[in-house]
Amino acid sequence: MECNDIHCPVHGKLKTRWSVLEGVVKSDKMDKTVIVQRDYYVKEKKYGRYRRARSRVPAHNPPCINAKVGDMVRIKECRKLSKTVSWVVIGKMNI
């Protein structure tokens, strides 16, 4: 598949930074953007036990990767691409 996206980390000129996260795509309704949900545990200081937490990160979805809802993806930090997007999908993961 031909990728003409300038914001693609593989075929374009977008430079990525150090942070890498993994999560599940929860929404792909936006144009070239997906919402990635990351579930993790946080230790509560007062009681000394763990509780579940989650964060939802908007990320740019290049056409060559084309992640859909339910896909496990790896995202990497980049420069700001819009008001809310500063992450880019770098690949799908096999579950």
N, C-alpha and C positions, 0 to 999 in steps of 0.2 A: 504494500500500500504506500502510495506517495504521500509524504507529509510536508506540507508547505507552511506549517505553523512556525513563526519566528520565536515563539515562546516554548518550543519543544526542547527539552534538555539534551536529546539525542541528535535530532536533525536540525535544530535551530541554533541560535546563538545565546541562549539563556544560560547564565552561569549560576550554579547552585552553591549553597553554603554548607555548613557542617552538620546541622541537625537532621536526623532521619527518624521518622515515625512510621508505625504500621497500624492499620485499622481497616474497618469495613465500610464500604460505600453505602450510605443510607439514602442519598438523594442524588439524582442526576438530571433534575428538571431544568437547570440553568444551561445556557449555551456555553460549552467548553469548560464547565465548572462542575465539580462534584463536592458533596459534603461527606467527609470521612469522620466516622465516629471511632474514638479510641477509648476502650474500657481499661481501668486500672484500679488499684487498691491504695487507699490512703490510711495511714495509721493515725488514730485519734489519740492525742496526747493524754487526755484526762483518764480515759478508761483503758488504754493500752491495747485496744483491739482494732481491727481493720474494718473499713467500710468501703463499699464499691463507689466509684466515681466514674464520670465519663466526660469527655470533651469532644466537641464537634468542630472540625476544622474545614473551612472551604479551601479547595485546592484546584489548580488549573488542570484540566484533563485534555492532553493533546490528542488529536484525531488518530494518531498511530497506535496509541494505547487503548483508547475508547473503553474505559471502565464503566461497568453497569452496576445497578443496585445489587448488593449481595457479594460483590467481588472483594477479596482481601487484597489490599494494595499497600505499596510502600510509597511514602511521600517525603520530599526533601525541601528544605527551606530555600527560598530564593529572594530576589528583590521584590518589592511590592509591584504587583501587576494591575491591581485596581484598589478600590477603597478597602475591601475586606480580604482579598486574595494575596497571600505572600508565601504560598506553598505550591509545589508542582508534583503531579503523580509521575514517578520514575519507573513504575512497573507493577504488574500484577504478580501475586504470589500464589503458588500452588498449595492448596489445602490438603 
